[in-house]
């Protein structure tokens, strides 16, 4: 929900900026028409054509402004600024070469493109503007006009690239601040440390447009090196650590914990001065070349062109983060920003792991206490109830009409005792509830409801779901409460439970058939409380047939 709100705010801000640019374009075009009408200057024939071109550009700008306000969700793309450059080139040409101030119109397109799309697009618009102005200079009537426009072209190139650079820097700073905000946001401890680390690695990989993001971390207890790799193939899933193999260990652990590393393989072999491995020591401000072929061996091992790496220092153990790219090269600024991310985020991850461990130990002690209480206060009375029902069943005559009901009660009590023993055993031992256990528990719950209450529950659980034991326990409780609500508050004989995962959200759908009577408005408090605690959202729908649909979404 927070991510969607942030995206909505960003979209609204971008739309407002685009509308403002369209408005300024209209004002600029109107002023150009007025200036040509009041003070045409130059050749009369050219002046009249210039007024016509300015008027056509004003109509073009007004049409864009109107479309922008009719369809506020559609923002102009990069092509609109290239059209501006073409219009400005025509205006400069038909205004006469003596009116050199008209070339300042090009700066509107350069400024807008640079601050909206960054340095590359600003540079492209600058080069196209300089090309258009140079063509006008070549078509000038006198050498003086030609040299004047060529000087304007050089000024446009210099100042345009400077504007593009600062515009790109401003846009990059916004993206960096957004990334730091996202990766610094505390994750829900119920999702576990693996989910938090996976989220940070994936967001970092996407930001740098890297092929993979690798975390090499030494386990403080076993002193073994663990490897986590975030790629586009496993995006959105929890990355489980694997033991670092012996063949990759020399390449990944070749650099000292004091160095940030930047390696670029040049596209051409004779451009060796542009590539190689450079390191930056702790407390140093100057990069130096790294002797040896460790960087080259690493890019060959992982089939990459470039990488940046930053050391990771924790209270217990140390490690290193790698960003690998197969297509483009990284810069020193990328390496420094990665170092900043590592220094800010991963100590927080260590705190999350510590809190998770403390919560697990406290939960283990609480489970043992609850297991003892359940055994003494709940399981024993059920065993006594089963013995009593069994004694009544044996004392009943064979022709007693309650024989079938007694058999059903005896079977129900026996199954409940077995389930409680299994539950107490798992609770006492702290057994993890992973996906197979979750599926079995939900199927067992649906089968009991069908057997004892004659309510058919259709259960559909996607096999691609990967959740931690804590989240699985919460999902089980939510689904159990939904089935209980169907049994206690409706007359439905059929229901549907659908559990799926899509776009980073765990989606749970609980439905029951209707009886033709419109259902009253309600909100299941227990399910709503659990969903809110997990950072999710609950939507209750009531179709006209009297059925009820609960749509639950939990962020992963």
Rosetta blueprint (number, residue, H / E / L):
1 X L
2 X H
3 X H
4 X H
5 X H
6 X H
7 X H
8 X H
9 X H
10 X H
11 X H
12 X H
13 X H
14 X H
15 X H
16 X H
17 X H
18 X H
19 X H
20 X H
21 X H
22 X H
23 X H
24 X H
25 X H
26 X H
27 X H
28 X H
29 X H
30 X H
31 X H
32 X H
33 X H
34 X H
35 X H
36 X H
37 X H
38 X H
39 X L
40 X L
41 X L
42 X L
43 X L
44 X H
45 X H
46 X H
47 X H
48 X H
49 X H
50 X H
51 X H
52 X H
53 X H
54 X H
55 X H
56 X H
57 X H
58 X H
59 X H
60 X H
61 X H
62 X H
63 X H
64 X H
65 X H
66 X H
67 X H
68 X H
69 X H
70 X H
71 X L
72 X L
73 X L
74 X L
75 X L
76 X L
77 X L
78 X L
79 X H
80 X H
81 X H
82 X H
83 X H
84 X H
85 X H
86 X H
87 X H
88 X H
89 X H
90 X H
91 X H
92 X H
93 X H
94 X H
95 X H
96 X L
97 X L
98 X L
99 X L
100 X H
101 X H
102 X H
103 X H
104 X H
105 X H
106 X H
107 X H
108 X H
109 X H
110 X H
111 X H
112 X H
113 X H
114 X H
115 X H
116 X H
117 X H
118 X L
119 X H
120 X H
121 X H
122 X H
123 X H
124 X H
125 X H
126 X H
127 X H
128 X H
129 X H
130 X H
131 X H
132 X H
133 X H
134 X H
135 X H
136 X H
137 X H
138 X H
139 X L
140 X L
141 X L
142 X L
143 X H
144 X H
145 X H
146 X H
147 X H
148 X H
149 X H
150 X H
151 X H
152 X H
153 X H
154 X H
155 X H
156 X H
157 X H
158 X H
159 X H
160 X H
161 X H
162 X H
163 X H
164 X H
165 X H
166 X H
167 X H
168 X H
169 X H
170 X H
171 X H
172 X H
173 X H
174 X H
175 X H
176 X H
177 X H
178 X H
179 X H
180 X H
181 X H
182 X H
183 X H
184 X H
185 X L
186 X L
187 X L
188 X L
189 X H
190 X H
191 X H
192 X H
193 X H
194 X H
195 X H
196 X H
197 X H
198 X H
199 X H
200 X H
201 X H
202 X H
203 X H
204 X H
205 X H
206 X H
207 X H
208 X L
209 X L
210 X L
211 X L
212 X E
213 X E
214 X E
215 X E
216 X E
217 X E
218 X E
219 X L
220 X L
221 X L
222 X L
223 X L
224 X L
225 X E
226 X E
227 X E
228 X E
229 X E
230 X E
231 X E
232 X L
233 X L
234 X L
235 X L
236 X L
237 X L
238 X L
239 X L
240 X L
241 X L
242 X E
243 X E
244 X L
245 X L
246 X H
247 X H
248 X H
249 X H
250 X H
251 X H
252 X H
253 X L
254 X L
255 X L
256 X L
257 X L
258 X L
259 X E
260 X E
261 X E
262 X E
263 X E
264 X E
265 X L
266 X L
267 X L
268 X L
269 X L
270 X L
271 X L
272 X H
273 X H
274 X H
275 X L
276 X E
277 X E
278 X E
279 X E
280 X E
281 X E
282 X L
283 X L
284 X L
285 X L
286 X L
287 X L
288 X E
289 X E
290 X L
291 X L
292 X L
293 X L
294 X H
295 X H
296 X H
297 X H
298 X H
299 X H
300 X H
301 X H
302 X H
303 X L
304 X L
305 X L
306 X E
307 X E
308 X E
309 X E
310 X E
311 X E
312 X E
313 X E
314 X L
315 X L
316 X L
317 X L
318 X E
319 X E
320 X E
321 X E
322 X E
323 X E
324 X E
325 X E
326 X L
327 X L
328 X L
329 X L
330 X L
331 X L
332 X H
333 X H
334 X H
335 X H
336 X H
337 X H
338 X H
339 X H
340 X H
341 X H
342 X H
343 X H
344 X H
345 X H
346 X H
347 X H
348 X H
349 X H
350 X H
351 X H
352 X H
353 X H
354 X H
355 X H
356 X H
357 X H
358 X H
359 X H
360 X H
361 X H
362 X H
363 X H
364 X H
365 X H
366 X H
367 X H
368 X H
369 X H
370 X H
371 X H
372 X H
373 X H
374 X H
375 X H
376 X H
377 X H
378 X H
379 X H
380 X H
381 X H
382 X H
383 X H
384 X H
385 X H
386 X H
387 X H
388 X H
389 X H
390 X H
391 X H
392 X H
393 X H
394 X H
395 X H
396 X L
397 X L
398 X L
399 X L
400 X L
401 X L
402 X L
403 X H
404 X H
405 X H
406 X H
407 X H
408 X H
409 X H
410 X H
411 X H
412 X H
413 X H
414 X H
415 X H
416 X H
417 X H
418 X H
419 X H
420 X H
421 X H
422 X H
423 X H
424 X H
425 X H
426 X H
427 X H
428 X H
429 X H
430 X L
431 X L
432 X L
433 X L
434 X L
435 X H
436 X H
437 X H
438 X H
439 X H
440 X H
441 X H
442 X H
443 X H
444 X H
445 X H
446 X H
447 X H
448 X H
449 X H
450 X H
451 X H
452 X H
453 X H
454 X L
455 X L
456 X E
457 X E
458 X E
459 X E
460 X E
461 X E
462 X L
463 X L
464 X L
465 X L
466 X L
467 X L
468 X L
469 X H
470 X H
471 X H
472 X H
473 X H
474 X H
475 X H
476 X H
477 X H
478 X H
479 X H
480 X H
481 X H
482 X H
483 X H
484 X H
485 X H
486 X H
487 X H
488 X H
489 X H
490 X L
491 X L
492 X L
493 X L
494 X E
495 X E
496 X E
497 X E
498 X E
499 X E
500 X E
501 X E
502 X E
503 X L
504 X L
505 X E
506 X E
507 X E
508 X E
509 X E
510 X E
511 X E
512 X E
513 X L
514 X L
515 X L
516 X L
517 X L
518 X L
519 X L
520 X L
521 X L
522 X L
523 X L
524 X L
525 X H
526 X H
527 X H
528 X H
529 X H
530 X H
531 X H
532 X H
533 X H
534 X L
535 X L
536 X L
537 X E
538 X E
539 X E
540 X E
541 X E
542 X L
543 X L
544 X L
545 X L
546 X L
547 X L
548 X E
549 X E
550 X E
551 X E
552 X E
553 X E
554 X E
555 X E
556 X L
